[in-house]
Amino acid sequence: MTETATAAVITLGVANTERELGITYRQLDHWTSAGLLKPLHIGGSGIPREWTRAELDVARTMGRLVAAGLKPEPASRVARSPGPRTPLV
């Protein structure tokens, strides 16, 4: 999944974003800038961000919900809501 991974931290670069999450790097960047996603480390230009697996799962779920017609803010709330998860596709 990742360029670099440890037990708790995943580093995801531009090339892997769309393939692994089903969203574009631009979406990931925009949602992070808007505070909808929270990386562990916000890299500078050209430096990949570090993420928890849970936060990447939120990004993946948000991408599916946005593709289904939700706006990013409600998609973020739904993706973070407690409860059992069922596949969206």
C-alpha positions in Angstrom: 0.0 0.0 0.0 2.7 2.4 0.9 6.1 3.7 0.0 7.0 3.4 3.7 5.0 1.8 6.4 5.5 1.0 10.1 3.0 -0.6 12.5 1.1 2.7 13.1 2.3 5.2 10.5 1.9 5.1 6.7 3.6 7.4 4.3 1.6 7.9 1.1 3.1 9.7 -1.8 1.4 11.3 -4.8 1.8 8.2 -7.1 0.0 5.9 -4.7 -2.9 8.1 -3.6 -5.3 7.3 -6.5 -4.4 3.7 -6.8 -4.6 2.9 -3.0 -7.5 5.2 -2.0 -9.5 5.7 -5.1 -9.2 9.5 -4.8 -6.9 12.0 -6.5 -4.0 13.6 -4.7 -5.7 16.9 -5.3 -8.8 15.7 -3.4 -6.6 14.4 -0.5 -4.8 17.7 -0.4 -8.0 19.8 -0.5 -9.7 17.7 2.2 -6.5 18.0 4.4 -6.4 21.8 3.9 -10.1 22.0 4.8 -9.5 20.1 8.0 -11.5 17.1 6.9 -8.5 14.8 7.0 -5.8 14.9 9.6 -2.3 13.5 8.7 0.2 12.8 11.4 2.8 14.9 9.6 2.1 17.6 7.0 5.1 17.5 4.7 6.4 20.5 2.7 6.4 20.6 -1.0 7.5 17.3 -2.4 7.5 15.6 1.1 4.8 12.8 1.5 2.4 13.1 4.4 2.3 10.5 7.2 -1.1 8.9 8.0 -2.6 6.4 10.4 -4.4 3.5 8.7 -7.7 4.7 10.3 -7.3 8.1 8.7 -6.7 6.6 5.3 -9.8 4.4 5.8 -11.7 7.7 6.4 -10.3 9.1 3.2 -11.2 6.0 1.2 -14.8 6.0 2.6 -15.1 9.8 1.9 -14.0 9.2 -1.7 -16.8 6.6 -2.2 -19.4 8.8 -0.5 -18.4 11.8 -2.6 -18.5 9.7 -5.8 -22.1 8.7 -4.7 -23.1 12.4 -4.5 -22.4 13.6 -1.0 -20.4 16.8 -0.4 -17.1 16.3 1.4 -18.1 17.8 4.8 -21.1 15.4 5.3 -19.0 12.5 3.8 -16.3 13.2 6.5 -18.9 13.0 9.3 -20.4 9.8 8.0 -17.0 8.3 7.5 -16.0 9.1 11.1 -19.3 8.0 12.6 -19.2 5.1 15.1 -20.7 1.8 14.3 -20.2 -1.2 12.1 -18.8 -0.7 8.6 -20.3 -2.4 5.6 -18.7 -2.3 2.2 -19.9 0.7 0.1 -19.4 -1.0 -3.2 
